[in-house]
Amino acid sequence: MLLAIDIGNTNISLGLFIGNRLRKRLVVPTKEKKYQTCLKKIFRQKKIRDAIICSVVPDVTQILEQDLKRLLGRRPYIIGREIKV
């Protein structure tokens, strides 16, 4: 299962994918910082093997990257200037 995260100024959208199909979508307000609790809940219920982040909020990206590193055992993929899509 893949966890895809889109970090925006207003909301963080999280999508759980199996193959190319979206199985679940969650939206969390960026400023409320409830995304850390949300991540822990998702990881308790699902077998997530990879994560990918795209973001316009660098501070939140760093926090989520560290949280995901602890939960996954490795760094998530970060879409940015160094990755051509």
All heavy atoms as an XYZ file, in Angstrom:
691
protein
N       0.850     -1.167      0.000
C       0.000      0.000      0.000
C       0.901      1.238      0.000
O       1.919      1.283      0.679
C      -0.905     -0.004      1.224
C      -1.960      1.061      1.176
S      -3.179      0.936      2.502
C      -3.987     -0.583      2.102
N       0.503      2.245     -0.762
C       1.233      3.499     -0.880
C       0.438      4.615     -0.225
O      -0.767      4.742     -0.452
C       1.465      3.845     -2.356
C       2.028      5.236     -2.641
C       3.482      5.326     -2.212
C       1.886      5.569     -4.116
N       1.116      5.417      0.578
C       0.526      6.604      1.174
C       1.045      7.806      0.403
O       2.251      8.059      0.390
C       0.897      6.714      2.651
C       0.443      7.979      3.376
C      -1.087      8.092      3.381
C       0.993      8.014      4.786
N       0.156      8.528     -0.263
C       0.520      9.733     -1.008
C       0.019     10.944     -0.234
O      -1.136     10.978      0.198
C      -0.099      9.703     -2.404
N       0.901     11.922     -0.049
C       0.568     13.095      0.758
C       0.825     14.356     -0.053
O       1.913     14.540     -0.602
C       1.414     13.132      2.046
C       1.202     11.853      2.856
C       1.077     14.370      2.866
C       2.125     11.717      4.042
N      -0.181     15.221     -0.113
C      -0.078     16.522     -0.773
C      -0.234     17.589      0.309
O      -1.322     17.761      0.860
C      -1.157     16.656     -1.840
C      -1.155     18.008     -2.528
O      -0.154     18.753     -2.413
O      -2.154     18.334     -3.186
N       0.853     18.282      0.617
C       0.838     19.291      1.680
C       0.633     20.659      1.055
O       1.488     21.148      0.319
C       2.151     19.273      2.486
C       2.403     17.883      3.071
C       2.107     20.329      3.588
C       3.785     17.714      3.667
N      -0.519     21.251      1.358
C      -0.822     22.596      0.877
C      -0.879     23.571      2.030
O      -0.797     23.192      3.201
N      -1.019     24.836      1.707
C      -1.085     25.865      2.746
C      -2.317     25.722      3.630
O      -2.275     26.025      4.810
C      -1.058     27.259      2.127
C       0.296     27.574      1.542
O       1.313     27.323      2.167
N       0.316     28.103      0.330
N      -3.425     25.265      3.057
C      -4.679     25.154      3.795
C      -4.920     23.748      4.337
O      -5.278     23.577      5.497
C      -5.865     25.553      2.892
O      -5.623     26.860      2.378
C      -7.169     25.553      3.663
N      -4.725     22.735      3.491
C      -5.018     21.348      3.869
C      -3.892     20.412      3.480
O      -3.130     20.683      2.548
C      -6.296     20.852      3.179
C      -7.534     21.522      3.699
O      -7.716     21.662      4.903
N      -8.396     21.956      2.798
N      -3.858     19.287      4.172
C      -3.001     18.168      3.798
C      -3.935     17.055      3.338
O      -4.808     16.622      4.092
C      -2.149     17.680      4.986
C      -1.237     18.803      5.468
C      -1.345     16.450      4.591
C      -0.501     18.474      6.736
N      -3.758     16.623      2.098
C      -4.562     15.523      1.550
C      -3.727     14.261      1.591
O      -2.577     14.250      1.146
C      -4.978     15.831      0.110
O      -5.785     16.970      0.073
N      -4.306     13.210      2.144
C      -3.634     11.920      2.216
C      -4.458     10.911      1.435
O      -5.682     10.846      1.595
C      -3.510     11.457      3.674
C      -2.744     12.388      4.594
C      -3.698     13.178      5.453
C      -1.796     11.602      5.447
N      -3.791     10.142      0.602
C      -4.472      9.113     -0.167
C      -3.784      7.779      0.017
O      -2.553      7.693     -0.020
N      -4.562      6.734      0.244
C      -4.029      5.375      0.359
C      -4.321      4.636     -0.936
O      -5.482      4.530     -1.350
C      -4.673      4.646      1.530
C      -4.278      5.162      2.903
C      -5.173      4.550      3.969
C      -2.834      4.846      3.191
N      -3.278      4.145     -1.580
C      -3.407      3.474     -2.867
C      -2.982      2.022     -2.769
O      -1.988      1.694     -2.125
C      -2.506      4.149     -3.909
C      -2.986      5.499     -4.339
C      -2.683      6.629     -3.605
C      -3.747      5.633     -5.485
C      -3.112      7.881     -3.998
C      -4.194      6.877     -5.895
C      -3.877      8.006     -5.151
N      -3.750      1.165     -3.423
C      -3.342     -0.207     -3.673
C      -3.243     -0.300     -5.183
O      -4.234     -0.113     -5.893
C      -4.358     -1.233     -3.132
C      -4.438     -1.130     -1.616
C      -3.950     -2.641     -3.563
C      -5.466     -2.039     -0.986
N      -2.024     -0.523     -5.666
C      -1.804     -0.450     -7.110
C      -2.079      0.972     -7.569
O      -1.601      1.929     -6.975
N      -2.897      1.100     -8.596
C      -3.223      2.437     -9.087
C      -4.605      2.909     -8.642
O      -5.128      3.872     -9.165
C      -3.106      2.490    -10.615
C      -4.070      1.542    -11.297
O      -4.782      0.786    -10.645
N      -4.077      1.569    -12.611
N      -5.193      2.224     -7.675
C      -6.539      2.578     -7.206
C      -6.503      3.258     -5.844
O      -5.898      2.751     -4.895
C      -7.397      1.330     -7.113
C      -7.502      0.640     -8.488
C      -8.586     -0.296     -8.475
N      -9.786      0.499     -8.753
C     -10.930     -0.015     -9.118
N     -11.038     -1.303     -9.220
N     -11.953      0.745     -9.363
N      -7.179      4.389     -5.768
C      -7.313      5.110     -4.504
C      -8.325      4.372     -3.637
O      -9.463      4.161     -4.025
C      -7.783      6.543     -4.769
C      -8.040      7.409     -3.550
C      -6.755      7.654     -2.783
C      -8.670      8.735     -3.972
N      -7.904      3.953     -2.444
C      -8.780      3.208     -1.541
C      -9.380      4.077     -0.442
O     -10.468      3.818      0.039
C      -8.009      2.058     -0.888
C      -7.558      1.031     -1.862
C      -8.753      0.384     -2.493
N      -8.319     -0.614     -3.458
C      -9.143     -1.298     -4.208
N     -10.436     -1.101     -4.123
N      -8.686     -2.175     -5.053
N      -8.634      5.107     -0.020
C      -9.128      5.965      1.043
C      -8.488      7.336      0.888
O      -7.327      7.451      0.512
C      -8.778      5.377      2.411
C      -9.395      6.115      3.560
C      -9.282      5.337      4.844
C     -10.105      6.061      5.903
N     -10.419      5.235      7.013
N      -9.266      8.376      1.204
C      -8.770      9.750      1.130
C      -9.115     10.465      2.429
O     -10.230     10.353      2.926
C      -9.406     10.479     -0.039
C      -8.899     11.893     -0.199
C      -9.441     12.501     -1.491
N      -8.913     13.827     -1.650
C      -9.578     14.948     -1.360
N     -10.806     14.889     -0.895
N      -9.026     16.118     -1.528
N      -8.139     11.174      2.959
C      -8.329     11.948      4.182
C      -7.831     13.364      3.940
O      -6.860     13.575      3.231
C      -7.522     11.343      5.331
C      -7.818      9.899      5.661
C      -6.633      9.271      6.347
C      -9.026      9.843      6.562
N      -8.483     14.321      4.548
C      -8.058     15.717      4.464
C      -7.941     16.253      5.884
O      -8.862     16.116      6.685
C      -9.054     16.565      3.641
C      -8.624     18.019      3.610
C      -9.193     16.018      2.227
N      -6.793     16.856      6.178
C      -6.518     17.399      7.506
C      -6.058     18.843      7.337
O      -5.190     19.112      6.510
C      -5.400     16.581      8.199
C      -5.102     17.116      9.576
C      -5.760     15.113      8.247
N      -6.606     19.787      8.102
C      -6.132     21.172      8.017
C      -4.652     21.260      8.398
O      -4.221     20.692      9.403
C      -7.002     21.919      9.036
C      -8.229     21.069      9.182
C      -7.751     19.657      9.010
N      -3.882     21.949      7.588
C      -2.440     22.054      7.800
C      -2.098     22.730      9.120
O      -1.237     22.274      9.858
C      -1.789     22.843      6.642
O      -2.131     22.200      5.409
C      -0.281     22.886      6.771
N      -2.780     23.778      9.449
C      -2.427     24.572     10.634
C      -2.812     23.920     11.957
O      -2.272     24.261     12.989
C      -3.058     25.956     10.531
C      -2.492     26.736      9.372
C      -2.923     28.161      9.379
C      -2.535     28.828      8.099
N      -1.333     29.546      8.093
N      -3.732     22.965     11.929
C      -4.156     22.323     13.181
C      -3.156     21.300     13.700
O      -3.239     20.872     14.836
C      -5.526     21.665     12.999
C      -6.639     22.675     12.902
C      -7.998     22.011     12.858
O      -8.126     20.851     13.295
O      -8.926     22.661     12.379
N      -2.253     20.869     12.854
C      -1.201     19.909     13.208
C      -1.756     18.593     13.737
O      -1.110     17.913     14.520
C      -0.210     20.522     14.174
C       0.454     21.747     13.588
C       1.631     22.186     14.369
C       2.117     23.472     13.740
N       3.484     23.660     13.707
N      -2.954     18.217     13.298
C      -3.522     16.927     13.685
C      -3.040     15.810     12.755
O      -3.424     14.672     12.921
C      -5.047     16.999     13.663
C      -5.614     17.878     14.742
C      -7.116     17.842     14.744
C      -7.661     18.724     15.849
N      -9.109     18.758     15.877
N      -2.196     16.154     11.787
C      -1.726     15.165     10.818
C      -0.860     14.102     11.476
O      -0.832     12.967     11.036
C      -0.995     15.836      9.662
C      -0.016     16.902     10.068
C       1.278     16.589     10.438
C      -0.411     18.233     10.092
C       2.160     17.567     10.814
C       0.478     19.218     10.467
C       1.766     18.885     10.822
O       2.640     19.850     11.199
N      -0.150     14.432     12.538
C       0.683     13.433     13.208
C      -0.177     12.350     13.844
O       0.123     11.165     13.732
C       1.571     14.100     14.245
C       2.615     14.991     13.597
C       3.365     15.828     14.593
O       2.887     16.072     15.698
N       4.542     16.278     14.208
N      -1.267     12.727     14.480
C      -2.206     11.762     15.055
C      -2.840     10.928     13.952
O      -3.006      9.718     14.089
C      -3.297     12.500     15.855
O      -2.677     13.308     16.841
C      -4.251     11.527     16.511
N      -3.180     11.583     12.857
C      -3.791     10.904     11.715
C      -2.846      9.844     11.152
O      -3.261      8.732     10.856
C      -4.150     11.944     10.655
S      -4.995     11.295      9.236
N      -1.569     10.179     11.019
C      -0.589      9.219     10.501
C      -0.491      7.991     11.389
O      -0.481      6.861     10.900
C       0.796      9.855     10.411
C       1.138     10.652      9.177
C       2.569     11.167      9.274
C       0.952      9.854      7.924
N      -0.429      8.208     12.678
C      -0.317      7.074     13.599
C      -1.533      6.165     13.493
O      -1.412      4.944     13.508
C      -0.132      7.571     15.025
C       1.225      8.179     15.257
C       1.357      8.719     16.652
C       2.696      9.413     16.826
N       2.833     10.055     18.118
N      -2.713      6.763     13.360
C      -3.938      5.981     13.230
C      -3.930      5.176     11.929
O      -4.286      3.998     11.912
C      -5.153      6.912     13.257
C      -6.472      6.176     13.313
C      -7.640      7.138     13.279
C      -7.702      7.950     14.551
N      -8.900      8.816     14.610
N      -3.493      5.792     10.839
C      -3.429      5.104      9.540
C      -2.469      3.925      9.620
O      -2.766      2.832      9.153
C      -2.986      6.074      8.427
C      -4.091      7.089      8.131
C      -2.622      5.314      7.151
C      -3.656      8.226      7.228
N      -1.314      4.125     10.216
C      -0.310      3.066     10.268
C      -0.722      1.918     11.180
O      -0.300      0.788     10.968
C       1.052      3.630     10.694
C       1.875      4.093      9.530
C       1.672      5.346      8.979
C       2.836      3.273      8.973
C       2.418      5.776      7.906
C       3.585      3.686      7.888
C       3.378      4.946      7.355
N      -1.553      2.176     12.176
C      -2.047      1.086     13.020
C      -3.005      0.184     12.256
O      -3.076     -1.015     12.491
C      -2.757      1.644     14.255
C      -1.829      2.044     15.361
C      -2.574      2.222     16.673
N      -3.688      3.157     16.569
C      -3.663      4.420     16.958
N      -2.571      4.916     17.479
N      -4.720      5.185     16.838
N      -3.759      0.763     11.339
C      -4.801      0.021     10.639
C      -4.359     -0.564      9.300
O      -4.939     -1.517      8.822
C      -6.000      0.937     10.379
C      -6.627      1.454     11.637
C      -7.673      2.522     11.353
O      -7.897      2.893     10.205
N      -8.300      3.032     12.383
N      -3.354      0.004      8.677
C      -2.992     -0.375      7.302
C      -1.538     -0.827      7.211
O      -0.700     -0.434      8.007
C      -3.188      0.819      6.354
C      -4.544      1.471      6.422
C      -5.613      0.599      5.842
C      -6.957      1.319      5.892
N      -8.052      0.498      5.561
N      -1.257     -1.634      6.190
C       0.107     -2.079      5.917
C       0.687     -1.203      4.807
O       0.608     -1.540      3.631
C       0.122     -3.543      5.504
C      -0.271     -4.468      6.617
C      -0.193     -5.904      6.189
C      -0.609     -6.802      7.335
N      -0.568     -8.213      6.976
N       1.275     -0.106      5.199
C       1.837      0.841      4.246
C       3.301      0.491      4.027
O       4.064      0.337      4.975
C       1.673      2.283      4.754
C       0.186      2.583      4.870
C       2.367      3.270      3.822
C      -0.155      3.846      5.595
N       3.678      0.385      2.757
C       5.048      0.002      2.423
C       5.883      1.172      1.924
O       7.094      1.168      2.062
C       5.044     -1.109      1.388
C       4.398     -2.361      1.927
C       4.339     -3.424      0.887
N       3.558     -4.532      1.391
C       3.966     -5.774      1.376
N       5.128     -6.070      0.877
N       3.189     -6.713      1.853
N       5.233      2.151      1.316
C       5.930      3.310      0.777
C       5.103      4.555      0.992
O       3.882      4.480      1.152
C       6.195      3.153     -0.725
C       7.343      2.230     -1.021
O       8.420      2.445     -0.446
O       7.168      1.299     -1.823
N       5.788      5.697      0.964
C       5.108      6.984      1.084
C       5.787      7.981      0.153
O       6.996      7.902     -0.088
C       5.155      7.488      2.514
N       4.986      8.900     -0.344
C       5.486      9.949     -1.231
C       4.832     11.264     -0.825
O       3.654     11.283     -0.464
C       5.228      9.597     -2.709
C       5.934     10.579     -3.623
C       3.753      9.505     -3.013
C       6.062     10.084     -5.051
N       5.612     12.331     -0.840
C       5.131     13.643     -0.412
C       5.399     14.669     -1.504
O       6.497     14.713     -2.063
C       5.866     14.117      0.868
C       5.627     13.170      2.034
C       5.460     15.543      1.230
C       6.472     13.494      3.266
N       4.405     15.505     -1.771
C       4.625     16.736     -2.529
C       4.117     17.862     -1.644
O       3.168     17.689     -0.885
C       3.943     16.726     -3.889
S       2.158     16.719     -3.855
N       4.799     19.006     -1.691
C       4.497     20.023     -0.696
C       4.867     21.428     -1.150
O       5.800     21.611     -1.929
C       5.279     19.711      0.585
O       5.112     20.726      1.545
N       4.127     22.399     -0.605
C       4.478     23.810     -0.745
C       4.765     24.407      0.637
O       4.922     25.618      0.760
C       3.371     24.620     -1.469
C       3.199     24.134     -2.895
C       2.055     24.579     -0.714
N       4.842     23.561      1.661
C       5.073     24.020      3.044
C       6.288     23.260      3.599
O       6.139     22.181      4.186
C       3.827     23.794      3.934
C       4.019     24.433      5.300
C       2.566     24.301      3.265
N       7.493     23.798      3.414
C       8.712     23.081      3.817
C       8.762     22.672      5.291
O       9.249     21.585      5.603
C       9.838     24.074      3.498
C       9.259     24.983      2.466
C       7.790     25.063      2.758
N       8.266     23.496      6.200
C       8.313     23.149      7.624
C       7.502     21.894      7.934
O       7.942     21.023      8.682
C       7.796     24.309      8.486
C       8.693     25.533      8.411
O       9.861     25.388      8.005
O       8.213     26.623      8.756
N       6.320     21.802      7.353
C       5.470     20.624      7.576
C       6.076     19.410      6.879
O       6.024     18.296      7.400
C       4.028     20.896      7.091
C       3.172     19.650      7.230
C       3.412     22.048      7.873
N       6.692     19.625      5.724
C       7.342     18.526      5.005
C       8.402     17.873      5.881
O       8.465     16.640      5.976
C       7.992     19.032      3.703
O       7.010     19.676      2.914
C       8.614     17.887      2.917
N       9.220     18.673      6.526
C      10.275     18.130      7.393
C       9.694     17.317      8.544
O      10.201     16.243      8.869
C      11.138     19.261      7.945
C      12.021     19.891      6.913
C      12.831     21.039      7.470
O      12.563     21.535      8.560
N      13.834     21.456      6.725
N       8.632     17.810      9.144
C       8.003     17.094     10.262
C       7.443     15.754      9.793
O       7.693     14.715     10.397
C       6.896     17.955     10.910
C       7.501     19.178     11.592
C       6.075     17.132     11.903
C       6.487     20.233     11.983
N       6.681     15.790      8.693
C       6.085     14.549      8.189
C       7.147     13.581      7.689
O       7.012     12.368      7.843
C       5.078     14.850      7.085
C       3.735     15.372      7.574
C       2.852     15.766      6.401
C       3.025     14.338      8.408
N       8.212     14.092      7.097
C       9.288     13.219      6.641
C       9.888     12.456      7.819
O      10.114     11.242      7.734
C      10.369     14.052      5.947
C      11.520     13.223      5.425
C      12.583     14.054      4.738
O      12.528     15.291      4.763
O      13.493     13.438      4.159
N      10.132     13.131      8.930
C      10.680     12.469     10.113
C       9.695     11.454     10.703
O      10.086     10.354     11.088
C      11.078     13.505     11.167
C      12.254     14.364     10.756
C      13.477     13.534     10.420
O      13.845     12.625     11.155
N      14.096     13.832      9.300
N       8.416     11.833     10.770
C       7.395     10.909     11.285
C       7.309      9.660     10.418
O       7.254      8.537     10.928
C       6.026     11.585     11.349
C       5.929     12.620     12.454
O       6.778     12.602     13.370
O       5.006     13.447     12.399
N       7.299      9.845      9.115
C       7.207      8.703      8.204
C       8.459      7.843      8.255
O       8.379      6.617      8.148
C       6.944      9.178      6.777
C       5.530      9.689      6.533
C       5.437     10.423      5.211
C       4.527      8.541      6.579
N       9.602      8.466      8.435
C      10.843      7.698      8.561
C      10.774      6.760      9.762
O      11.170      5.599      9.680
C      12.032      8.645      8.680
C      13.360      7.952      8.663
C      14.495      8.961      8.717
C      15.829      8.255      8.770
N      16.934      9.196      8.904
N      10.236      7.260     10.874
C      10.075      6.405     12.064
C       9.064      5.290     11.821
O       9.272      4.149     12.212
C       9.625      7.248     13.259
C      10.728      7.944     13.999
C      10.289      8.490     15.338
N       9.077      9.300     15.296
C       9.039     10.592     15.007
N      10.136     11.241     14.722
N       7.902     11.248     15.014
N       7.951      5.618     11.181
C       6.885      4.637     10.982
C       7.211      3.607      9.905
O       6.824      2.446     10.015
C       5.578      5.350     10.650
C       4.982      6.201     11.782
C       3.890      7.114     11.249
C       4.447      5.317     12.884
N       7.901      4.025      8.843
C       8.225      3.123      7.730
C       9.568      2.417      7.891
O       9.796      1.378      7.299
C       8.287      3.901      6.413
C       7.002      4.287      5.729
C       7.281      5.219      4.560
C       6.256      3.065      5.253
N      10.470      3.056      8.637
C      11.822      2.517      8.732
C      12.728      3.036      7.627
O      13.882      2.631      7.515
N      12.232      3.946      6.801
C      13.018      4.585      5.740
C      12.348      5.901      5.356
O      11.189      6.130      5.681
C      13.159      3.682      4.529
C      11.864      3.367      3.829
C      12.112      2.441      2.642
N      10.874      1.999      2.067
C      10.114      1.032      2.522
N      10.472      0.383      3.600
N       8.994      0.700      1.932
N      13.095      6.729      4.663
C      12.580      8.041      4.266
C      11.521      7.895      3.170
O      11.641      7.045      2.297
C      13.710      8.913      3.727
C      14.696      9.313      4.807
C      15.781     10.194      4.275
N      15.176     11.403      3.730
C      15.747     12.153      2.790
N      16.900     11.816      2.273
N      15.160     13.229      2.363
N      10.509      8.751      3.200
C       9.536      8.765      2.099
C      10.153      9.445      0.882
O      11.147     10.165      0.997
C       8.385      9.604      2.664
C       9.049     10.535      3.621
C      10.175      9.729      4.239
N       9.582      9.188     -0.273
C       9.992      9.912     -1.470
C       9.429     11.324     -1.377
O       8.299     11.515     -0.956
C       9.436      9.242     -2.732
C       9.954      7.846     -2.939
C       9.170      6.748     -2.594
C      11.210      7.619     -3.466
C       9.634      5.459     -2.773
C      11.689      6.334     -3.647
C      10.894      5.257     -3.299
O      11.350      3.993     -3.470
N      10.239     12.303     -1.760
C       9.794     13.694     -1.745
C       9.874     14.214     -3.171
O      10.958     14.213     -3.770
C      10.678     14.566     -0.822
C      10.817     13.932      0.534
C      10.180     15.999     -0.819
C      10.070     14.531      1.652
N       8.741     14.628     -3.715
C       8.733     15.194     -5.058
C       9.189     16.640     -4.941
O       8.628     17.426     -4.197
C       7.336     15.130     -5.694
C       6.927     13.674     -5.875
C       7.309     15.872     -7.024
C       5.541     13.487     -6.389
N      10.222     16.966     -5.661
C      10.773     18.308     -5.625
C      11.619     18.554     -6.864
O      11.489     17.854     -7.865
N      12.487     19.520     -6.755
C      13.319     19.878     -7.902
C      14.194     18.745     -8.379
O      14.496     18.643     -9.563
C      14.205     21.065     -7.537
C      13.420     22.357     -7.426
C      14.315     23.457     -6.978
N      14.344     23.355     -5.516
C      15.206     23.951     -4.735
N      16.134     24.704     -5.252
N      15.153     23.801     -3.430
N      14.639     17.853     -7.481
C      15.564     16.803     -7.862
C      14.904     15.586     -8.500
O      15.564     14.714     -9.015
C      16.413     16.370     -6.666
C      15.651     15.758     -5.527
C      14.962     16.762     -4.614
O      15.251     17.958     -4.658
O      14.082     16.313     -3.860
N      13.581     15.507     -8.487
C      12.875     14.379     -9.097
C      12.109     14.875    -10.323
O      11.295     15.771    -10.233
C      11.890     13.722     -8.104
C      12.660     13.097     -6.953
C      11.038     12.669     -8.810
C      11.784     12.442     -5.922
N      12.415     14.280    -11.445
C      11.695     14.624    -12.674
C      10.451     13.743    -12.765
O      10.541     12.540    -12.655
C      12.581     14.421    -13.898
C      13.748     15.357    -13.930
C      14.585     15.146    -15.154
C      15.770     16.087    -15.117
N      16.586     15.955    -16.298
N       9.307     14.401    -12.947
C       8.060     13.642    -13.060
C       7.413     13.863    -14.409
O       7.707     14.788    -15.100
C       7.060     14.014    -11.933
C       7.611     13.568    -10.610
C       6.758     15.497    -11.914
